[in-house]
């Protein structure tokens, strides 16, 4: 099965973890998610401009993304692409940062239904907070708290080569599906359908 076909089997309210390496072709998955959901229904939570190289890679390969149509919560970085809903500073006190971030995210969900949220590389925030275990747990719990909302789906892109091991493990434990990009395919590590686990999807 192709990844684009697999997307159609996901249920509303699911949270999917996509683990990638620095050299993985993960921009292709980003593109397929946007195409499947409709770019107008996409909300990108962009951590320190993590989405920017993805968009540039897709542009160079001829896969156009309507950047101006995409809603974006900007957490650090300098790029100005997309419809920026809010710009929060991840270098600030974690309590202030997370409170502002979550309140704006919840406000967006209240007024927009059938949203597909794509979170780009949240693991990059953790070193900014000195890898504190309390912040790792807080960040993972915040992610798990959105599971089961029937009006949205969520995809987390995490670089497993860089991620805090405890944070990655907490996400794997909480999320409904875990996918890992391996060379030119995607391995299903965890699924609601146990028969799928260990199988691969084609890009």
Protein Blocks (a to p, Z undefined) as FASTA:
>chain_A
ZZklmmmmpcehiacdddddfkbcklmmmmmmmmmnopklpccddeehllmmmmmmmmmn
opacdfklpccddeejjbfgdjdfbdcdfkbcfklmmmmmmmmmmmmmmmpghiacddeh
kllmmmmnoopaklmmmmmmmmmmmgoiakbccdddddfklpcfklmmmmmmmpmbdcdd
ehjaccdfbdfblmlgopacdZZ
